[in-house]
Amino acid sequence: MNAITHTVDAASVPVKANAHPALSRLRDGRLLREMAYIDGRWTGAPHDARFEVRDPASSLTIARVSRLGADEATQAVDAAARALPAWKTLLPQERSARLRAWYDLILDAREDLALIMTLEQGKPLSESLGEISYAASFVEWYAEEAKRLNVESVTSHLPGAEMLVRREALGVAVLLTPWNFPAAMLTRKAAAALAAGCTVVAHPSSYTPLSALALAELAERAGLPAGVFNIVTGDAEPIANRFCDDERVRVVSFTGSTEIGRKIAARCAPTMKRLVMELGGHAPLLVFDDANLEKAVEIAMAAKFATSGQDCLAANRIYVQRSIYPAFCEAFGKRIAGLKMGPGLEADTEIGPLMHANAVIKANAQIDDAVARGARRIVGAAQPAGPLFVTPTLLSDVPDSALIMSEETFAPVAAVTPFDTEDEVVMRANATEYGLVAYVVTENGARALRLGRLLEYGMVAVNRVKITGAPVPFGGMKQSGVGREGSRHGLEAFTDLKYLCVDIT
């Protein structure tokens, strides 16, 4: 396969006089795309159907993106199926080279990609810059792993037989990605699938399609052949349903709510697709009385308020041992009260807007419910900065019966409650359908190891918050997911094992 020569076309968005003023900061205007990307072409919607992408901080329009549907979803699968034979038989070293080129281009465009992300998603620019580096790390990792899908030799139990096991690409991979991490969730899935030899059709959230389209622009420049990497924009339900029904799609990777994950799994059942799902989280944070108080507060801040609380890894239930509970709440409250709320492009902003109005409604309902059940609102009475903002809030003495203790919370609202014994808090922490991540703060080494076994979560962080990365098998237990992303396991998720038995007599 020869590299595709990049050409500039009209699919990029010209910076118009009435455009969002921050768009003038883009160094490369070609990264702002309004059309979908199918079979190596920028594709508009029939009858020029469009939907607006708005800045959640200001409600200003950033772009008007093509609203495709089920027919275009099929066209994208057609393209991916045509491209599959050549891509999966390409030497792994050549697939690796294309991914490495993509990685280099992502890093070169880091500032523009971060600006686009903050505009459409709302998170502080510093967090967007961090996410672009994080997103690129998956492309770099899988560029290397592409060369390591080795044949496995099996010691023969049959006379005169040689046995081999190898991994082969599953086929066309569909990626359904969320709005809270619009770059990293795409690269974590796509880089693994492409490294394995799959071709990709992705559907980004309609709240944040611009990050995915910018990555497609860079993938084209990196020489990914036509049909290997496709982006279909538009309403999720008709597009995702068509993907799930298509027999040529052999694997669906989805990040989103457990509720939607169940529906996708049911829709994929008739065609027995491989599923990789990173679903809801409702992380507990357990702070024991032997912990360093200052360190515990720092961990709680990072675990709760990153991405304005809109993170499946966010610490939604904070359990603090009773002897240090008053001191923790006081120190935690002071830190929360000092958070700067505002648009993500403003200097020093720490808390940006939520993604949509329903998230604000849910957060306020959870706060009101907790207070009605006896919780105290220590911080959070100030007026928000705009209609999609929720003031950073601390609720103390939150009973387990409160909605916020059983529902996933996507907002800057921290719920804290005391506990007495280790056995008690483990039982309370495990009393949920979710099992993505749990946090533990303790200076007792034996307890740290013990809770690593007892907590029913796919990932357990002890005395730290940042635990994810390209080498890590990311995923949860129970109804927080199926399979793993990242690491070698994330690559293997896009492959089938094939056993070869050869008579050598």
GUVEXVO-282421 format. One record per residue (C-alpha): residue number from 1; x, y, z. Coordinates in steps of 0.05 Angstrom, whole numbers, padded with zeros to 5 digits. Each point is the difference from the previous one (the first is absolute). Layout:
N
R NUM X Y Z
...
***
This chain:
505
R 1 00000 00000 00000
R 2 00027 00068 -00018
R 3 -00011 00060 00045
R 4 -00058 00045 -00019
R 5 00020 00070 -00022
R 6 -00037 00051 00042
R 7 -00039 00052 -00037
R 8 -00034 00062 00028
R 9 -00074 00002 -00015
R 10 -00063 00037 00019
R 11 -00018 -00045 00058
R 12 00041 00041 00048
R 13 -00036 00059 00032
R 14 00022 00069 -00022
R 15 00005 00049 00058
R 16 -00058 00046 -00015
R 17 -00014 00070 00025
R 18 -00055 -00026 00046
R 19 00037 -00062 00023
R 20 00018 -00015 00072
R 21 00055 00051 00016
R 22 00046 -00053 00029
R 23 00005 -00035 -00068
R 24 00047 00055 -00023
R 25 00052 -00033 00046
R 26 00004 -00062 -00043
R 27 00066 -00006 -00035
R 28 -00026 -00053 -00048
R 29 -00071 00015 -00021
R 30 -00004 -00066 -00038
R 31 -00007 -00036 00066
R 32 -00069 00029 00010
R 33 -00045 -00045 -00042
R 34 -00075 00000 -00010
R 35 -00008 -00060 -00046
R 36 00004 -00074 00018
R 37 00058 -00042 -00025
R 38 -00018 -00063 -00040
R 39 00043 -00040 -00048
R 40 00054 00053 -00001
R 41 -00048 00056 -00019
R 42 -00032 00057 00040
R 43 -00074 -00016 -00006
R 44 -00059 00047 00009
R 45 -00070 -00019 00021
R 46 -00057 -00008 -00049
R 47 -00036 00066 -00012
R 48 00056 00033 00041
R 49 -00031 -00022 00066
R 50 00041 00028 00057
R 51 00002 00006 00075
R 52 00034 00054 00040
R 53 00058 -00011 00047
R 54 -00001 00052 00055
R 55 00049 00024 00052
R 56 -00033 -00021 00066
R 57 00032 00059 00036
R 58 -00030 00054 -00045
R 59 -00052 -00036 -00043
R 60 00035 00029 -00062
R 61 00000 -00043 -00062
R 62 00068 -00030 -00019
R 63 -00020 -00040 -00062
R 64 -00058 -00032 -00037
R 65 00015 -00073 -00011
R 66 -00029 -00049 -00050
R 67 -00059 -00039 00029
R 68 00007 -00069 -00032
R 69 -00046 -00059 00010
R 70 -00007 -00075 -00007
R 71 00014 -00001 -00075
R 72 00066 00036 00009
R 73 00017 -00047 00057
R 74 -00007 -00057 -00049
R 75 00044 00036 -00050
R 76 00054 00007 00053
R 77 -00003 -00075 00015
R 78 00003 -00013 -00075
R 79 00064 00041 -00004
R 80 00030 -00034 00061
R 81 -00017 -00069 -00026
R 82 00033 00015 -00068
R 83 00062 00027 00034
R 84 00006 -00058 00049
R 85 00036 -00053 -00042
R 86 00057 00045 -00019
R 87 00007 00032 00069
R 88 00000 -00064 00040
R 89 00052 -00033 -00046
R 90 00045 00061 00000
R 91 00065 -00014 00035
R 92 -00007 00018 00074
R 93 00061 00045 -00007
R 94 -00037 00041 -00053
R 95 -00062 00006 00043
R 96 00046 00022 00056
R 97 00032 00053 -00044
R 98 -00068 00030 -00018
R 99 -00020 00003 00074
R 100 00067 00031 00018
R 101 -00011 00054 -00052
R 102 -00069 00013 00029
R 103 00030 00006 00069
R 104 00051 00051 -00023
R 105 -00053 00042 -00034
R 106 -00045 -00001 00062
R 107 00057 00026 00043
R 108 00017 00053 -00051
R 109 -00072 00024 00000
R 110 -00008 -00006 00076
R 111 -00018 00073 00012
R 112 -00052 00004 -00055
R 113 -00031 -00066 00020
R 114 -00004 00023 00072
R 115 -00033 00065 -00020
R 116 -00052 -00037 -00042
R 117 -00014 -00046 00058
R 118 -00009 00055 00052
R 119 -00046 00037 -00047
R 120 -00046 -00059 -00011
R 121 00006 -00036 00066
R 122 00012 00057 00049
R 123 00056 -00029 00042
R 124 00057 00046 00021
R 125 00052 00008 -00054
R 126 00054 -00030 00045
R 127 -00041 -00064 00005
R 128 -00011 -00001 -00075
R 129 00075 00006 -00012
R 130 00011 -00058 00048
R 131 -00053 -00041 -00036
R 132 00032 00010 -00068
R 133 00067 -00026 00027
R 134 -00038 -00058 00032
R 135 -00037 -00015 -00065
R 136 00065 00001 -00039
R 137 00033 -00049 00049
R 138 -00049 -00055 -00021
R 139 00019 00010 -00073
R 140 00074 -00005 00017
R 141 -00010 -00061 00044
R 142 -00040 -00039 -00052
R 143 00047 00021 -00055
R 144 00051 -00043 00037
R 145 -00048 -00055 00020
R 146 -00021 -00009 -00073
R 147 00067 -00035 -00011
R 148 -00010 -00049 00057
R 149 -00061 -00043 -00018
R 150 00044 -00061 00002
R 151 -00017 -00071 -00020
R 152 -00005 -00045 00061
R 153 00028 -00070 -00003
R 154 -00037 -00056 00036
R 155 00034 -00062 00024
R 156 -00033 -00054 -00041
R 157 -00039 -00056 00036
R 158 -00010 -00036 -00067
R 159 00053 -00040 -00036
R 160 00024 00028 -00065
R 161 -00035 00067 00009
R 162 00026 00071 00005
R 163 -00046 00050 00035
R 164 -00002 00075 -00005
R 165 -00047 00053 00028
R 166 -00002 00069 -00031
R 167 -00041 00063 00008
R 168 -00038 00028 -00059
R 169 -00038 00065 -00007
R 170 -00074 -00008 00017
R 171 -00023 00043 -00059
R 172 -00038 00065 -00003
R 173 00000 00034 00068
R 174 -00052 00051 00021
R 175 00020 00050 00053
R 176 -00053 00040 00038
R 177 00034 00055 00039
R 178 -00024 00049 00055
R 179 00003 00075 00008
R 180 00040 00005 00065
R 181 00066 -00023 -00030
R 182 -00012 00009 -00075
R 183 00072 -00011 -00023
R 184 00028 -00051 00049
R 185 -00059 -00047 -00003
R 186 00005 -00001 -00076
R 187 00075 -00012 -00004
R 188 -00001 -00053 00055
R 189 -00049 -00041 -00041
R 190 00022 00018 -00070
R 191 00075 -00009 00009
R 192 -00010 -00070 00029
R 193 -00049 -00021 -00055
R 194 00045 00027 -00055
R 195 00062 -00032 00029
R 196 -00036 -00067 00001
R 197 -00017 00007 -00074
R 198 -00073 00020 00007
R 199 -00031 00056 -00039
R 200 -00039 00052 00040
R 201 -00067 00036 -00003
R 202 -00009 00049 00057
R 203 -00060 00040 00023
R 204 00017 00057 00047
R 205 -00049 00034 00047
R 206 -00039 00055 -00035
R 207 00020 00046 00057
R 208 00074 -00007 -00018
R 209 00010 -00024 -00072
R 210 00053 00051 -00017
R 211 00056 -00034 00038
R 212 -00013 -00065 -00038
R 213 -00002 00035 -00067
R 214 00065 00036 00014
R 215 00032 -00067 00016
R 216 -00027 -00028 -00066
R 217 00033 00058 -00036
R 218 00066 -00018 00032
R 219 -00010 -00074 -00014
R 220 -00008 00016 -00073
R 221 00064 00040 00000
R 222 00035 -00058 00035
R 223 -00017 -00045 -00060
R 224 -00056 -00043 00027
R 225 -00031 -00028 -00064
R 226 -00071 00015 -00022
R 227 -00051 -00040 00038
R 228 00047 -00020 00057
R 229 -00023 00056 00047
R 230 -00069 00030 -00008
R 231 -00040 00050 00042
R 232 -00076 00002 -00005
R 233 -00033 00060 00033
R 234 -00074 00008 00016
R 235 -00054 -00025 00048
R 236 00025 -00059 00040
R 237 -00060 -00047 -00001
R 238 -00011 -00012 -00075
R 239 00075 -00003 -00014
R 240 00017 -00047 00059
R 241 -00059 -00045 -00015
R 242 00022 -00009 -00072
R 243 00070 -00017 00023
R 244 -00025 -00050 00051
R 245 -00045 -00034 -00053
R 246 00055 -00006 -00053
R 247 00030 -00070 -00002
R 248 00065 00027 -00028
R 249 00014 00038 00064
R 250 00035 -00050 00044
R 251 00016 00042 00062
R 252 -00033 00059 00033
R 253 00039 00041 00051
R 254 -00042 00048 00041
R 255 00013 00050 00055
R 256 -00062 00028 00035
R 257 -00054 -00015 00049
R 258 -00018 -00069 00025
R 259 -00071 00010 -00023
R 260 00020 00013 -00073
R 261 00052 -00055 00004
R 262 -00055 -00051 00016
R 263 -00039 00023 -00061
R 264 00060 -00007 -00045
R 265 00016 -00069 00027
R 266 -00071 -00023 -00013
R 267 00001 00029 -00070
R 268 00066 -00035 -00016
R 269 -00022 -00068 00027
R 270 -00031 -00027 -00064
R 271 00065 00008 -00038
R 272 00045 -00021 00058
R 273 00047 00059 -00003
R 274 00059 00008 00045
R 275 -00015 00055 00051
R 276 00050 00045 00036
R 277 -00037 00046 00047
R 278 00022 00052 00050
R 279 -00064 00017 00036
R 280 -00023 00039 00061
R 281 00041 00011 00062
R 282 -00018 00021 00071
R 283 00068 00001 00033
R 284 00009 -00003 00075
R 285 00057 00036 00035
R 286 00019 -00031 00067
R 287 00040 00044 00047
R 288 00026 -00034 00063
R 289 00020 00034 00064
R 290 00074 -00019 -00009
R 291 00002 00042 -00064
R 292 00038 00065 -00008
R 293 -00057 00050 00002
R 294 00031 00050 -00049
R 295 00015 -00056 -00049
R 296 -00070 -00029 00007
R 297 -00032 00068 -00016
R 298 00046 00008 -00061
R 299 -00020 -00069 -00025
R 300 -00074 00015 00011
R 301 00005 00065 -00039
R 302 00034 -00034 -00059
R 303 -00045 -00060 00001
R 304 -00065 00040 00003
R 305 00009 00064 -00040
R 306 00039 -00017 -00063
R 307 -00041 00014 -00062
R 308 -00047 00038 00045
R 309 -00022 -00066 00030
R 310 -00022 -00027 -00068
R 311 00043 -00063 00003
R 312 -00018 -00073 00009
R 313 00061 -00004 00046
R 314 -00024 00056 00045
R 315 -00003 -00015 00074
R 316 -00075 00006 00012
R 317 -00005 -00030 00069
R 318 00052 00023 00050
R 319 00004 -00041 00064
R 320 00042 00029 00057
R 321 00016 -00035 00065
R 322 -00037 00034 00057
R 323 00059 00023 00042
R 324 00027 00045 -00056
R 325 -00067 00015 -00032
R 326 -00010 00071 00027
R 327 00071 00022 -00017
R 328 -00005 -00030 -00070
R 329 -00066 00034 -00015
R 330 00027 00067 00023
R 331 00063 -00004 -00042
R 332 -00036 -00030 -00060
R 333 -00053 00055 00003
R 334 00053 00055 00000
R 335 00032 -00029 -00062
R 336 -00066 -00007 -00037
R 337 -00021 00071 00017
R 338 00065 00025 -00033
R 339 -00012 -00033 -00067
R 340 -00006 00049 -00058
R 341 -00061 -00011 -00043
R 342 -00005 00028 -00070
R 343 00009 -00011 -00075
R 344 00055 -00050 -00016
R 345 00040 00050 -00041
R 346 00007 00049 00058
R 347 00065 -00001 00037
R 348 00001 -00042 00064
R 349 -00069 -00029 -00011
R 350 -00007 -00065 00040
R 351 -00075 -00015 -00008
R 352 -00033 00008 -00067
R 353 -00072 -00008 -00023
R 354 -00038 -00065 -00002
R 355 -00014 -00029 -00069
R 356 -00075 00010 -00003
R 357 -00061 00025 00039
R 358 -00022 -00070 00022
R 359 00066 -00009 00037
R 360 -00013 00065 00039
R 361 -00071 -00022 00016
R 362 00024 -00068 00025
R 363 00055 00030 00043
R 364 -00047 00049 00033
R 365 -00051 -00055 00012
R 366 00053 -00043 00034
R 367 00021 00059 00044
R 368 -00072 00015 00020
R 369 -00015 -00073 00014
R 370 00062 -00008 00044
R 371 -00017 00063 00040
R 372 -00072 -00024 00008
R 373 00027 -00065 00029
R 374 00043 00035 00052
R 375 00065 00017 -00036
R 376 00032 00068 00013
R 377 00022 00045 -00057
R 378 00066 00027 00026
R 379 00022 00033 -00065
R 380 -00039 00016 -00063
R 381 -00052 00054 00014
R 382 00032 00051 -00047
R 383 -00032 00017 -00067
R 384 00027 -00040 -00059
R 385 00038 00036 -00056
R 386 -00051 -00016 -00054
R 387 -00059 -00046 -00018
R 388 00043 -00062 -00010
R 389 00043 00010 00062
R 390 -00009 -00033 00068
R 391 00036 00033 00058
R 392 00051 -00048 00031
R 393 -00037 -00030 00059
R 394 00017 -00039 00062
R 395 -00054 -00041 00034
R 396 00017 -00031 00067
R 397 -00036 -00053 00042
R 398 -00031 -00028 -00063
R 399 -00042 -00062 00015
R 400 00007 -00063 -00042
R 401 -00074 00008 -00019
R 402 00014 00065 -00038
R 403 -00003 -00003 -00076
R 404 00071 00027 -00006
R 405 00025 -00062 00036
R 406 -00031 -00048 -00050
R 407 -00002 00039 -00066
R 408 00061 00019 -00041
R 409 00015 00074 00010
R 410 00027 00040 -00059
R 411 00009 00067 00034
R 412 00047 00037 00049
R 413 -00039 -00025 00061
R 414 00036 -00038 00055
R 415 -00039 -00045 00048
R 416 00036 -00017 00065
R 417 -00023 -00047 00055
R 418 00034 -00030 00062
R 419 00016 -00073 00015
R 420 00025 -00038 00061
R 421 00032 -00066 -00021
R 422 00036 -00029 -00060
R 423 -00051 -00057 -00008
R 424 -00057 00050 00001
R 425 00030 00046 -00053
R 426 00019 -00057 -00046
R 427 -00072 -00025 00002
R 428 -00028 00069 -00014
R 429 00050 00013 -00056
R 430 -00017 -00066 -00034
R 431 -00076 00011 00006
R 432 -00009 00023 -00072
R 433 -00010 -00029 -00070
R 434 00062 00039 -00022
R 435 00072 -00024 00007
R 436 00047 00044 -00041
R 437 00049 00032 00048
R 438 00008 00009 00075
R 439 00048 00046 00039
R 440 00033 -00016 00067
R 441 00040 00048 00043
R 442 00038 -00035 00056
R 443 00071 -00005 00027
R 444 -00012 -00073 00021
R 445 00034 -00044 -00053
R 446 -00037 -00063 00020
R 447 -00066 00036 -00004
R 448 00017 00026 -00069
R 449 00013 -00070 -00026
R 450 -00060 -00028 00036
R 451 -00048 00051 -00030
R 452 00030 -00012 -00068
R 453 -00030 -00070 00006
R 454 -00065 00017 00036
R 455 -00024 00059 -00042
R 456 -00041 -00025 -00059
R 457 00029 00047 -00052
R 458 00041 -00011 -00062
R 459 00050 00053 00022
R 460 00021 00021 00070
R 461 00043 00062 00013
R 462 00037 00004 00066
R 463 00025 00067 00023
R 464 -00004 00030 -00069
R 465 -00049 00020 -00054
R 466 00036 -00005 -00067
R 467 00003 -00074 -00017
R 468 -00020 -00004 -00073
R 469 00043 -00001 -00062
R 470 00015 -00038 -00064
R 471 00034 -00060 00035
R 472 -00059 -00009 00048
R 473 -00059 -00048 -00010
R 474 -00056 00049 00012
R 475 -00068 -00027 00017
R 476 -00050 -00020 00054
R 477 -00037 -00057 00033
R 478 -00074 -00013 00007
R 479 -00041 00049 -00041
R 480 00057 00048 -00012
R 481 00024 -00035 -00062
R 482 00021 -00059 -00042
R 483 00072 -00010 -00022
R 484 00059 00047 00008
R 485 00029 00059 -00038
R 486 00073 00019 -00002
R 487 00059 -00047 00010
R 488 00010 -00063 -00040
R 489 -00069 -00023 00023
R 490 -00030 00058 -00037
R 491 00033 -00022 -00064
R 492 -00021 -00072 00009
R 493 -00072 00022 00007
R 494 00000 00015 -00075
R 495 00027 -00068 -00019
R 496 -00023 -00072 -00006
R 497 00043 -00060 00018
R 498 00011 -00049 -00057
R 499 00028 -00068 00013
R 500 00039 -00035 -00056
R 501 00017 -00074 00004
R 502 00047 -00026 -00055
R 503 00016 -00073 -00013
R 504 00076 -00005 -00008
R 505 00007 -00074 -00013
***
